């Protein structure tokens, strides 16, 4: 055990050892529910996503890709360090080979992670990204009335059951009262507003009786 710890703290594996400790602490907190992470709930951050995608590791959560990359790179660096120790080289030569082992460890970690990511892309179900245009054709409840010729607010329920407060606008002289039902028939991406028209809730074919 002592030899293992000593090797793990030897260059180049020590570079990944500290990353691995941080990684293990992170996942322990996740497993305890401290971060409330959903492994399959999209990517964590546009910057990290773009960087990983540029090296062929996009399409999975950033935390999963980085965890795999660090873990396999650490194992490859550990193996390289053990091999270098058995050669009994001088310090300059050992350091030079350590740098080579460090680079090779990253390459090995990237190759293995790439295969994992590729497998995940093909096997995991595709999740459709939500869009504001998905609200078009849905019913909403007016919360700020009257709308008049200006903009009001309404509450709409998404397909996943969550509710959202949206900006709505209407044409014509129809009067909307707070709590009335309206039909979303269009979306203006420039003004980020939904166009609505009056709708009688009792005429909704999907309405529960």
Buried (B, 14 or more C-beta within 10 A) or exposed (E): EEEEEEBBEBBBBBBBBEBBEEBEEBBEEBEEEEEEBEEEEEBBEEEBBEEBBEEBBBBBBBBBBBBBBBBBBBBBBBBBBBEBBEEEBEEEEBEEBBEEBBEBBBEBBBEBBBEBBBEBEEEEEEEEEEEEEBBBEBBBBBBBBBBEEEBBBBBBBEEEEEEEEBBBBBEEEBEBEEEBBBBBBEBEEEEEBBBBBBBEEEEEEEEEE
